[in-house]
Amino acid sequence: MQLVEEGHVRVASKRVANPALGLKPGDVLTLALPHATLVVRVTAFAARRGSYEQAQTLYEVLSGPERGDAPLAPDEPAG
């Protein structure tokens, strides 16, 4: 919510002002993070909360961290 309020989130290249904005499969999100810009496409939604592995199937990374920073989440969940 803080990223949206500070203007760091775009959907389809348009700045998001409402944290409750509904998304749909195919939407492209741009997240301007402190040390990287991340662009992802929503591919699907889950009926309910699932595992880490299931969550990874719900989006496609189009552009990762621009400066070689570490990804938002490790490839494998910790412990």
C-alpha positions as a Markdown table, in Angstrom:
| # | Residue | x | y | z |
|---|---|---|---|---|
| 1 | Met | 0.0 | 0.0 | 0.0 |
| 2 | Gln | 2.9 | 2.4 | 0.8 |
| 3 | Leu | 4.4 | 1.9 | -2.7 |
| 4 | Val | 1.1 | 2.9 | -4.3 |
| 5 | Glu | 0.6 | 5.9 | -2.0 |
| 6 | Glu | 4.1 | 7.1 | -2.8 |
| 7 | Gly | 3.5 | 6.7 | -6.6 |
| 8 | His | 5.9 | 3.8 | -7.2 |
| 9 | Val | 3.3 | 1.4 | -8.8 |
| 10 | Arg | 2.0 | 1.6 | -12.4 |
| 11 | Val | -0.5 | -0.7 | -14.1 |
| 12 | Ala | -0.4 | -0.6 | -17.9 |
| 13 | Ser | 2.0 | 2.4 | -17.7 |
| 14 | Lys | -0.4 | 4.5 | -15.7 |
| 15 | Arg | 0.4 | 5.5 | -12.1 |
| 16 | Val | -1.9 | 3.9 | -9.6 |
| 17 | Ala | -3.5 | 6.2 | -7.0 |
| 18 | Asn | -5.9 | 3.6 | -5.4 |
| 19 | Pro | -4.4 | 0.7 | -3.5 |
| 20 | Ala | -7.7 | -1.2 | -4.0 |
| 21 | Leu | -7.5 | -1.1 | -7.8 |
| 22 | Gly | -8.6 | -4.4 | -9.2 |
| 23 | Leu | -6.2 | -6.3 | -11.4 |
| 24 | Lys | -7.0 | -8.9 | -14.1 |
| 25 | Pro | -4.9 | -11.5 | -15.9 |
| 26 | Gly | -2.7 | -9.9 | -18.5 |
| 27 | Asp | -2.2 | -6.6 | -16.5 |
| 28 | Val | 1.4 | -5.4 | -16.5 |
| 29 | Leu | 2.7 | -3.9 | -13.2 |
| 30 | Thr | 5.8 | -1.8 | -12.9 |
| 31 | Leu | 7.2 | -1.5 | -9.4 |
| 32 | Ala | 9.7 | 1.2 | -8.8 |
| 33 | Leu | 11.6 | -0.2 | -5.8 |
| 34 | Pro | 14.4 | 1.6 | -4.0 |
| 35 | His | 17.2 | -0.3 | -5.8 |
| 36 | Ala | 15.5 | -1.8 | -8.8 |
| 37 | Thr | 12.6 | -1.6 | -11.2 |
| 38 | Leu | 10.5 | -4.7 | -11.5 |
| 39 | Val | 8.0 | -5.4 | -14.3 |
| 40 | Val | 5.6 | -8.3 | -14.1 |
| 41 | Arg | 2.6 | -9.6 | -15.9 |
| 42 | Val | -0.3 | -11.1 | -13.9 |
| 43 | Thr | -1.1 | -14.5 | -15.5 |
| 44 | Ala | -3.7 | -15.8 | -13.2 |
| 45 | Phe | -5.3 | -15.7 | -9.8 |
| 46 | Ala | -5.6 | -18.4 | -7.2 |
| 47 | Ala | -8.9 | -19.4 | -5.6 |
| 48 | Arg | -7.2 | -19.3 | -2.2 |
| 49 | Arg | -3.8 | -18.8 | -0.8 |
| 50 | Gly | -1.4 | -21.5 | -1.8 |
| 51 | Ser | 2.2 | -22.4 | -1.5 |
| 52 | Tyr | 5.3 | -20.4 | -2.6 |
| 53 | Glu | 5.6 | -22.7 | -5.7 |
| 54 | Gln | 1.9 | -22.1 | -6.7 |
| 55 | Ala | 2.3 | -18.3 | -6.2 |
| 56 | Gln | 5.2 | -18.3 | -8.7 |
| 57 | Thr | 2.9 | -19.6 | -11.4 |
| 58 | Leu | 0.6 | -16.6 | -11.1 |
| 59 | Tyr | 2.9 | -14.0 | -12.6 |
| 60 | Glu | 5.6 | -13.7 | -15.3 |
| 61 | Val | 8.7 | -11.5 | -14.7 |
| 62 | Leu | 9.2 | -9.3 | -17.8 |
| 63 | Ser | 12.1 | -7.2 | -16.4 |
| 64 | Gly | 14.1 | -7.9 | -13.3 |
| 65 | Pro | 16.3 | -5.8 | -11.1 |
| 66 | Glu | 18.1 | -3.3 | -13.4 |
| 67 | Arg | 21.2 | -3.0 | -11.3 |
| 68 | Gly | 21.9 | -6.6 | -10.5 |
| 69 | Asp | 20.3 | -6.4 | -7.1 |
| 70 | Ala | 19.0 | -9.6 | -5.5 |
| 71 | Pro | 15.5 | -10.7 | -6.5 |
| 72 | Leu | 12.6 | -9.9 | -4.2 |
| 73 | Ala | 12.3 | -13.5 | -3.1 |
| 74 | Pro | 14.9 | -16.3 | -3.2 |
| 75 | Asp | 14.5 | -19.1 | -5.7 |
| 76 | Glu | 13.8 | -21.5 | -2.8 |
| 77 | Pro | 11.8 | -20.5 | 0.4 |
| 78 | Ala | 13.9 | -20.4 | 3.5 |
| 79 | Gly | 13.4 | -23.3 | 6.0 |
